[in-house]
Amino acid sequence: MASLSKLRLPTLHRRPFSSSSILNPDSKTPLNSKQKSRAALALLKSEKNPERILDICRAASLTPSSHLDRIAFSLAISRLADSNHFYGIRLFLEELKTRPDLKTERFMAHAIVLYGQAKLIDDAVQTFVKMPDLGVERTVKSLNALLFSCLVAKDYSEVKRVYLEFPKKYGIDLNLDSYNTVIKAFSESGSTSSVYSLLGEMDRKRCKPNATSFGTMIAGFYKEEKFEDVGKVLDLMNKYDMLPGISTYNIRIHSLCKLGKSVEAKALLDGMLSRGMQPNSVTYCHLIHGFCKEGRLEEGKNLFKKMVDRGCKPDSDCYFTLVHFLCRGEDFEAALELCKESMKKGWVPNFSTMKLLVNGLASVSKIDEARELVGQMKEKFSKSTDMWSQVEEGLPKEGKLDEVKSSLKKMVNSGCKLDSDGYFTLVCFLYQGGEFEVALPLVNGLASISKIDEARELLEQMKVKFAKSADMCSQVEEGLPK
């Protein structure tokens, strides 16, 4: 592995600045450390320029002792890695190591993990190796940070190498956190069976596994669909006098749902209830997502109701999941009801889900409700106003559908005929407003003036956009001239 001292890193241009000018240019009052952290985090969420990102971090004087700062560090490294600005990451972290207040194992461990987040594993290893050169002692804490860094980078072979070589090489005894990280690496890499030998080593070193150890194993064996091994792990838990609790059941339920076995997962819930165990909101959310993903929306809605009736409070993800899948299943009225409930709690689904709901409401002639949602989105998210204006422009105009249908009836009665553009515009307008039964017969009008390809194209668009009208579209299509 290359030593950092041998790396020739390009110089990063640094502009002179004051922290206030970067973090809060409109204020003349100096910021305290917490205000700096919050300002930095807010700026980093939207900043993409690598040098600007580094300037924000420097101005905030971030430290891993603060929770907000740790989030800011992680976000900054993610932004820099996304833009392939790896030399900037190296220079920044090496620069921080020279700060007197950061010459601690806590910071070194954090830097090691940040290198792993950027997939710079050589740098993570070298940071661990060179800690004594900086006057910082290595302990199991920094070794665990290195194992976790490799796990974050999904470099499972390096996790194994560090686990096998480094404890003896550097005279550090592994602890439960060390073993749990290795267990997770084996489980994520599809080698969960290797954990059995690891448990043997833990027994020899009198390091007792905990619920996390067994839960990770169970998730790994489910992922590999080794169901007999799941049973073996449950037996092992009994051997260690550890009864499966709610967290173990949630892992099993989540794993089965991910495999498309939500009915089996529901059976586990029923078993919990029969034993007097109380499921929590996580239990229900896993099941709701599983059933919805399998297209069983009614089961998902029923579980949501039971969840609330039993006093479990659904979280934001639970609401977002249901709203999204209800829109996908074209149950827009139910989706709207849940969306309103979620928004009252301050939880707003993402743009794509909300757009799906708005357009879906318009498709079932709920134009007013669609426009009201758009208005709320514009008010709440001013930065997305342009995007929502585009969505709004695509909605049918209020009160126009009845006028269109009335005009169409008068034209037919008076013997007027439309040209191809007229047919196309009219059909699009009507089916976007959810008036399928009026729009579909007009497709034959396109065919009557020899615009058969256009008629077929329009029918295909309607099938895609409105799945419930697919059969009606197919019937019309069958009647078109070949």
C-alpha positions as CSV (number, residue, x, y, z in Angstrom):
1,M,0.0,0.0,0.0
2,A,1.3,3.4,-0.9
3,S,2.5,5.6,2.0
4,L,0.9,9.0,2.2
5,S,4.4,10.5,2.5
6,K,5.2,9.2,-1.0
7,L,2.0,10.5,-2.6
8,R,2.5,13.7,-4.6
9,L,-0.8,15.5,-4.1
10,P,-1.6,18.6,-6.1
11,T,-1.8,21.8,-4.2
12,L,-5.4,22.9,-3.5
13,H,-5.8,26.6,-4.1
14,R,-7.0,28.3,-0.8
15,R,-8.6,31.7,-0.9
16,P,-8.4,33.9,2.2
17,F,-11.8,34.2,4.0
18,S,-13.5,34.8,7.3
19,S,-15.9,32.2,8.8
20,S,-18.7,34.8,8.8
21,S,-18.3,35.7,5.1
22,I,-18.6,32.0,4.2
23,L,-21.2,30.8,6.7
24,N,-23.4,33.8,7.2
25,P,-22.4,36.7,4.9
26,D,-25.5,38.8,5.8
27,S,-24.8,38.9,9.5
28,K,-22.4,41.2,11.3
29,T,-22.6,39.2,14.6
30,P,-20.0,36.4,15.0
31,L,-21.4,32.9,15.1
32,N,-20.9,30.5,18.0
33,S,-19.7,27.0,17.3
34,K,-23.2,25.4,17.2
35,Q,-24.4,28.2,14.8
36,K,-21.4,27.6,12.6
37,S,-22.1,23.8,12.5
38,R,-25.8,24.4,11.5
39,A,-24.9,27.0,8.9
40,A,-22.2,24.7,7.4
41,L,-24.6,21.8,7.2
42,A,-27.3,23.9,5.5
43,L,-24.8,25.1,2.9
44,L,-23.3,21.7,2.3
45,K,-26.7,20.2,1.4
46,S,-26.8,22.2,-1.8
47,E,-23.2,23.0,-2.5
48,K,-21.5,21.1,-5.4
49,N,-18.3,23.2,-6.0
50,P,-15.4,21.1,-4.4
51,E,-13.3,24.1,-3.3
52,R,-16.4,25.9,-1.9
53,I,-17.2,22.7,0.1
54,L,-13.7,22.7,1.6
55,D,-14.0,26.4,2.4
56,I,-17.3,25.8,4.2
57,C,-15.7,23.0,6.3
58,R,-12.7,25.1,7.2
59,A,-14.8,28.1,8.1
60,A,-16.9,26.0,10.5
61,S,-13.8,24.4,12.3
62,L,-15.6,21.1,12.4
63,T,-14.8,18.5,15.1
64,P,-15.9,14.9,15.5
65,S,-16.9,15.6,19.1
66,S,-20.1,17.3,17.8
67,H,-22.9,15.2,16.4
68,L,-23.8,18.0,13.9
69,D,-20.2,18.2,12.8
70,R,-19.9,14.5,12.2
71,I,-23.0,14.8,9.9
72,A,-21.4,17.8,8.1
73,F,-18.1,15.9,7.7
74,S,-19.8,12.9,6.2
75,L,-21.9,15.0,3.9
76,A,-18.8,17.0,2.7
77,I,-16.9,13.8,2.0
78,S,-19.8,12.3,0.1
79,R,-20.1,15.5,-2.1
80,L,-16.4,15.5,-2.8
81,A,-16.3,11.8,-3.6
82,D,-19.3,12.2,-5.9
83,S,-17.3,14.8,-7.9
84,N,-14.2,12.5,-7.9
85,H,-12.4,15.2,-5.9
86,F,-10.2,12.6,-4.1
87,Y,-7.1,14.7,-3.8
88,G,-9.2,17.4,-2.0
89,I,-10.4,14.7,0.5
90,R,-6.8,13.6,1.1
91,L,-5.5,17.1,1.5
92,F,-8.4,18.2,3.8
93,L,-8.1,15.2,6.1
94,E,-4.3,15.5,6.3
95,E,-4.6,19.2,7.0
96,L,-7.0,18.4,9.9
97,K,-4.5,16.0,11.4
98,T,-2.2,19.0,12.1
99,R,-4.8,20.8,14.2
100,P,-3.6,20.5,17.9
101,D,-7.2,19.9,19.1
102,L,-7.7,17.0,16.7
103,K,-4.6,15.0,17.6
104,T,-6.7,12.4,19.4
105,E,-7.7,8.8,18.7
106,R,-11.3,9.9,18.4
107,F,-10.5,12.1,15.4
108,M,-8.1,9.6,13.8
109,A,-10.9,7.0,14.1
110,H,-13.3,9.4,12.4
111,A,-10.8,10.2,9.6
112,I,-10.3,6.5,9.0
113,V,-14.1,6.0,8.6
114,L,-14.3,9.1,6.3
115,Y,-11.6,7.6,4.1
116,G,-13.6,4.4,3.8
117,Q,-16.7,6.4,2.9
118,A,-14.7,7.8,0.0
119,K,-13.5,4.3,-0.8
120,L,-9.9,5.4,-0.1
121,I,-9.0,2.3,1.8
122,D,-5.2,2.6,1.4
123,D,-5.4,6.0,3.0
124,A,-7.6,4.6,5.8
125,V,-5.0,1.9,6.5
126,Q,-2.1,4.3,6.4
127,T,-3.8,6.7,8.8
128,F,-4.1,3.8,11.3
129,V,-0.5,2.7,10.7
130,K,0.9,6.2,11.2
131,M,-1.1,7.2,14.3
132,P,2.0,6.8,16.6
133,D,3.9,9.2,14.3
134,L,1.3,11.9,15.2
135,G,1.6,11.1,18.9
136,V,-1.7,9.2,19.1
137,E,-1.9,5.7,20.6
138,R,-3.7,2.9,18.7
139,T,-6.3,0.9,20.6
140,V,-9.2,-1.4,19.7
141,K,-11.3,1.7,19.0
142,S,-9.2,2.8,16.0
143,L,-8.8,-0.8,14.9
144,N,-12.7,-1.1,14.9
145,A,-12.8,2.1,12.9
146,L,-10.6,0.6,10.3
147,L,-12.7,-2.6,10.1
148,F,-15.8,-0.4,9.8
149,S,-14.1,1.7,7.2
150,C,-13.5,-1.3,5.0
151,L,-17.1,-2.4,5.6
152,V,-18.4,1.0,4.5
153,A,-16.3,0.8,1.3
154,K,-17.6,-2.8,0.8
155,D,-14.0,-4.0,0.6
156,Y,-14.8,-7.3,2.3
157,S,-11.5,-8.9,1.5
158,E,-9.7,-6.1,3.3
159,V,-12.1,-6.5,6.3
160,K,-10.9,-10.1,6.4
161,R,-7.2,-9.2,6.0
162,V,-7.3,-6.6,8.8
163,Y,-9.2,-9.0,11.1
164,L,-6.7,-11.8,10.5
165,E,-3.4,-9.8,10.5
166,F,-3.7,-6.6,12.5
167,P,-4.6,-7.7,16.0
168,K,-1.4,-9.8,16.3
169,K,0.7,-7.3,14.3
170,Y,-0.2,-4.4,16.5
171,G,-0.9,-6.1,19.8
172,I,-4.6,-5.3,20.0
173,D,-7.3,-7.6,21.4
174,L,-10.5,-7.7,19.5
175,N,-13.8,-6.9,21.3
176,L,-17.5,-7.6,20.6
177,D,-17.7,-4.6,18.3
178,S,-14.8,-5.9,16.2
179,Y,-16.4,-9.3,15.8
180,N,-19.8,-7.8,15.0
181,T,-18.3,-5.8,12.2
182,V,-16.6,-8.9,10.8
183,I,-19.9,-10.9,11.1
184,K,-21.6,-8.1,9.1
185,A,-18.9,-8.2,6.4
186,F,-19.4,-12.0,6.0
187,S,-23.1,-11.6,5.9
188,E,-23.1,-8.8,3.4
189,S,-20.6,-10.6,1.1
190,G,-22.7,-13.8,0.9
191,S,-20.4,-15.8,3.2
192,T,-22.5,-16.0,6.3
193,S,-21.5,-19.6,7.0
194,S,-18.0,-18.4,7.8
195,V,-19.4,-16.9,11.0
196,Y,-19.7,-20.3,12.6
197,S,-15.9,-20.5,13.0
198,L,-15.9,-16.9,14.2
199,L,-18.3,-17.9,17.0
200,G,-15.9,-20.6,18.0
201,E,-13.1,-18.1,18.3
202,M,-15.3,-15.8,20.3
203,D,-16.0,-18.7,22.7
204,R,-12.3,-19.4,23.1
205,K,-11.7,-15.7,23.9
206,R,-14.8,-15.5,26.2
207,C,-16.4,-12.9,24.1
208,K,-20.1,-13.6,24.2
209,P,-22.1,-12.7,21.1
210,N,-25.2,-10.4,21.5
211,A,-28.5,-9.9,19.8
212,T,-26.8,-7.8,17.1
213,S,-24.4,-10.7,16.3
214,F,-27.3,-13.2,15.9
215,G,-29.5,-10.7,14.1
216,T,-26.8,-10.0,11.5
217,M,-26.3,-13.7,11.0
218,I,-30.1,-14.3,10.5
219,A,-30.3,-11.5,8.0
220,G,-27.4,-12.9,6.1
221,F,-28.8,-16.4,5.9
222,Y,-32.2,-15.1,4.8
223,K,-30.4,-13.1,2.1
224,E,-28.7,-16.3,0.9
225,E,-32.0,-18.2,1.3
226,K,-30.4,-20.7,3.7
227,F,-33.5,-21.2,5.8
228,E,-32.2,-24.2,7.7
229,D,-29.3,-22.1,9.0
230,V,-31.8,-19.5,10.2
231,G,-33.2,-22.2,12.5
232,K,-29.7,-23.1,13.6
233,V,-29.0,-19.6,14.6
234,L,-32.2,-19.5,16.6
235,D,-31.1,-22.6,18.4
236,L,-27.7,-21.0,19.1
237,M,-29.5,-18.1,20.7
238,N,-31.1,-20.5,23.2
239,K,-27.7,-22.0,23.9
240,Y,-26.5,-18.6,24.9
241,D,-29.7,-18.0,27.0
242,M,-30.9,-15.4,24.6
243,L,-34.6,-15.3,23.7
244,P,-35.6,-13.8,20.4
245,G,-36.9,-10.3,21.1
246,I,-38.8,-7.8,19.0
247,S,-35.6,-6.8,17.1
248,T,-35.0,-10.4,16.1
249,Y,-38.5,-10.8,14.9
250,N,-38.3,-7.5,12.9
251,I,-35.1,-8.7,11.2
252,R,-36.8,-11.9,10.2
253,I,-40.0,-10.1,9.0
254,H,-37.9,-7.6,7.0
255,S,-35.8,-10.3,5.5
256,L,-38.8,-12.4,4.4
257,C,-40.5,-9.3,2.9
258,K,-37.4,-8.5,0.9
259,L,-37.6,-12.0,-0.5
260,G,-41.2,-11.5,-1.6
261,K,-42.5,-13.7,1.2
262,S,-44.8,-11.3,3.0
263,V,-47.4,-13.9,3.8
264,E,-44.8,-15.9,5.7
265,A,-43.7,-12.6,7.4
266,K,-47.3,-11.9,8.4
267,A,-47.4,-15.4,10.0
268,L,-44.5,-14.4,12.2
269,L,-46.4,-11.3,13.3
270,D,-49.4,-13.5,14.1
271,G,-47.1,-15.8,16.1
272,M,-45.7,-12.8,18.0
273,L,-49.3,-11.7,18.9
274,S,-50.3,-15.2,20.1
275,R,-47.2,-15.2,22.4
276,G,-48.3,-11.9,23.9
277,M,-45.4,-10.0,22.3
278,Q,-46.3,-6.5,21.1
279,P,-45.0,-5.5,17.6
280,N,-43.8,-2.0,17.1
281,S,-44.1,0.5,14.3
282,V,-41.0,-1.0,12.6
283,T,-42.7,-4.4,12.4
284,Y,-45.8,-3.0,10.7
285,C,-43.8,-0.8,8.3
286,H,-41.7,-3.7,7.1
287,L,-44.9,-5.7,6.4
288,I,-46.7,-2.8,4.8
289,H,-43.8,-2.2,2.4
290,G,-43.6,-5.9,1.6
291,F,-47.3,-6.3,0.8
292,C,-47.4,-3.1,-1.2
293,K,-44.3,-4.1,-3.2
294,E,-46.0,-7.4,-4.1
295,G,-49.1,-5.4,-5.3
296,R,-51.3,-6.4,-2.3
297,L,-52.4,-2.9,-1.5
298,E,-55.5,-3.8,0.5
299,E,-53.4,-5.9,2.8
300,G,-51.1,-3.0,3.2
301,K,-53.9,-0.6,4.0
302,N,-55.5,-3.1,6.5
303,L,-52.1,-3.4,8.3
304,F,-51.8,0.3,8.5
305,K,-55.2,0.6,10.1
306,K,-54.4,-2.3,12.6
307,M,-51.1,-0.6,13.4
308,V,-52.8,2.7,14.3
309,D,-55.6,0.9,16.2
310,R,-53.0,-0.9,18.3
311,G,-51.4,2.4,19.3
312,C,-48.3,2.1,17.1
313,K,-47.4,5.4,15.5
314,P,-46.4,5.2,11.8
315,D,-43.3,7.0,10.9
316,S,-42.7,9.1,7.8
317,D,-41.3,6.2,5.8
318,C,-44.5,4.3,6.4
319,Y,-46.6,7.1,5.1
320,F,-44.4,7.7,2.1
321,T,-44.4,4.0,1.2
322,L,-48.2,3.7,1.3
323,V,-48.7,7.0,-0.7
324,H,-46.2,5.9,-3.3
325,F,-47.7,2.4,-3.9
326,L,-51.3,3.6,-3.7
327,C,-50.5,6.0,-6.5
328,R,-48.8,3.2,-8.5
329,G,-52.0,1.2,-8.0
330,E,-54.1,4.2,-9.1
331,D,-55.9,4.4,-5.7
332,F,-55.4,8.2,-5.8
333,E,-58.2,9.1,-3.3
334,A,-56.7,6.9,-0.6
335,A,-53.3,8.2,-1.4
336,L,-54.5,11.8,-1.1
337,E,-56.1,11.1,2.3
338,L,-52.9,9.6,3.7
339,C,-50.7,12.3,2.1
340,K,-52.8,15.0,3.9
341,E,-52.4,13.1,7.2
342,S,-48.7,12.9,6.6
343,M,-48.3,16.5,5.7
344,K,-50.1,17.6,8.9
345,K,-47.3,15.9,10.8
346,G,-44.7,17.8,8.7
347,W,-43.8,14.8,6.5
348,V,-44.0,15.5,2.8
349,P,-43.3,12.7,0.2
350,N,-40.6,13.3,-2.3
351,F,-41.1,15.2,-5.6
352,S,-41.6,12.1,-7.8
353,T,-44.3,10.7,-5.5
354,M,-46.1,14.0,-5.2
355,K,-46.0,14.5,-8.9
356,L,-47.4,11.0,-9.4
357,L,-50.2,11.9,-7.0
358,V,-51.0,15.3,-8.6
359,N,-51.2,13.8,-12.1
360,G,-53.2,10.9,-10.8
361,L,-55.8,13.1,-9.1
362,A,-56.1,15.0,-12.4
363,S,-56.6,11.7,-14.3
364,V,-59.7,10.9,-12.1
365,S,-61.1,14.4,-12.5
366,K,-59.9,15.7,-9.1
367,I,-58.5,18.8,-10.7
368,D,-59.1,21.1,-7.7
369,E,-57.4,18.7,-5.3
370,A,-54.4,18.4,-7.7
371,R,-54.1,22.2,-7.9
372,E,-54.4,22.6,-4.2
373,L,-51.5,20.2,-3.7
374,V,-49.4,22.0,-6.2
375,G,-50.1,25.3,-4.4
376,Q,-49.0,23.7,-1.1
377,M,-45.8,22.4,-2.6
378,K,-44.9,25.8,-4.1
379,E,-45.5,27.5,-0.8
380,K,-43.5,24.9,1.2
381,F,-40.6,24.4,-1.2
382,S,-39.8,27.7,-2.9
383,K,-36.7,26.3,-4.6
384,S,-38.9,23.8,-6.5
385,T,-41.4,26.4,-7.7
386,D,-40.3,26.2,-11.3
387,M,-40.7,22.4,-11.3
388,W,-44.1,22.5,-9.8
389,S,-45.2,25.3,-12.2
390,Q,-44.3,22.9,-15.1
391,V,-46.5,20.2,-13.4
392,E,-49.3,22.7,-13.0
393,E,-49.2,23.7,-16.7
394,G,-49.8,20.1,-17.6
395,L,-53.0,19.9,-15.7
396,P,-56.4,20.2,-17.5
397,K,-57.8,23.7,-17.1
398,E,-60.5,24.1,-14.4
399,G,-64.1,24.0,-15.6
400,K,-63.1,23.3,-19.2
401,L,-63.9,19.6,-19.5
402,D,-67.7,20.1,-19.4
403,E,-67.4,22.9,-21.9
404,V,-65.3,20.7,-24.2
405,K,-67.9,17.8,-24.0
406,S,-70.7,20.2,-24.6
407,S,-69.0,21.8,-27.6
408,L,-68.2,18.3,-29.0
409,K,-71.8,17.3,-28.8
410,K,-72.9,20.4,-30.6
411,M,-70.3,19.8,-33.4
412,V,-71.4,16.2,-33.9
413,N,-75.1,17.2,-34.0
414,S,-74.4,19.9,-36.6
415,G,-72.4,17.6,-38.8
416,C,-69.0,19.3,-38.3
417,K,-65.8,17.3,-38.8
418,L,-62.4,17.7,-37.1
419,D,-59.1,17.5,-38.8
420,S,-56.3,15.2,-37.5
421,D,-54.8,17.9,-35.2
422,G,-58.3,18.6,-33.8
423,Y,-58.9,15.0,-33.0
424,F,-55.4,14.5,-31.4
425,T,-55.7,17.7,-29.2
426,L,-59.2,16.9,-28.1
427,V,-58.5,13.2,-27.3
428,C,-55.3,14.1,-25.3
429,F,-57.2,16.8,-23.4
430,L,-60.1,14.5,-22.5
431,Y,-58.1,11.5,-21.4
432,Q,-55.7,13.7,-19.3
433,G,-58.8,14.8,-17.5
434,G,-59.9,11.2,-16.9
435,E,-62.8,11.3,-19.4
436,F,-61.9,7.9,-20.9
437,E,-65.4,7.0,-22.1
438,V,-65.6,10.3,-24.0
439,A,-62.0,10.2,-25.3
440,L,-61.8,6.6,-26.5
441,P,-64.5,6.7,-29.2
442,L,-62.7,9.8,-30.7
443,V,-59.7,7.6,-31.5
444,N,-61.9,6.0,-34.2
445,G,-62.4,9.5,-35.5
446,L,-58.6,9.7,-36.2
447,A,-58.8,6.3,-38.0
448,S,-61.8,7.6,-40.0
449,I,-59.6,10.2,-41.6
450,S,-56.8,7.7,-42.3
451,K,-54.7,8.6,-39.3
452,I,-54.4,5.0,-38.1
453,D,-50.8,5.2,-36.9
454,E,-51.6,8.2,-34.9
455,A,-54.6,6.5,-33.4
456,R,-52.6,3.5,-32.4
457,E,-49.8,5.7,-30.9
458,L,-52.4,7.6,-28.8
459,L,-53.9,4.3,-27.6
460,E,-50.5,3.1,-26.5
461,Q,-49.9,6.4,-24.6
462,M,-53.3,5.9,-22.8
463,K,-52.4,2.3,-21.8
464,V,-49.2,3.4,-20.2
465,K,-50.5,6.4,-18.4
466,F,-53.8,4.9,-17.3
467,A,-53.5,1.2,-16.6
468,K,-57.1,0.9,-15.7
469,S,-58.2,1.9,-19.2
470,A,-55.9,-0.7,-20.8
471,D,-58.7,-3.1,-21.6
472,M,-60.9,-0.4,-23.0
473,C,-58.0,0.8,-25.2
474,S,-57.3,-2.7,-26.4
475,Q,-61.0,-3.1,-27.5
476,V,-60.8,0.1,-29.4
477,E,-57.5,-0.9,-31.0
478,E,-58.9,-4.2,-32.2
479,G,-61.6,-2.4,-34.1
480,L,-59.1,-0.2,-36.0
481,P,-58.4,-1.0,-39.6
482,K,-55.3,-3.2,-40.1
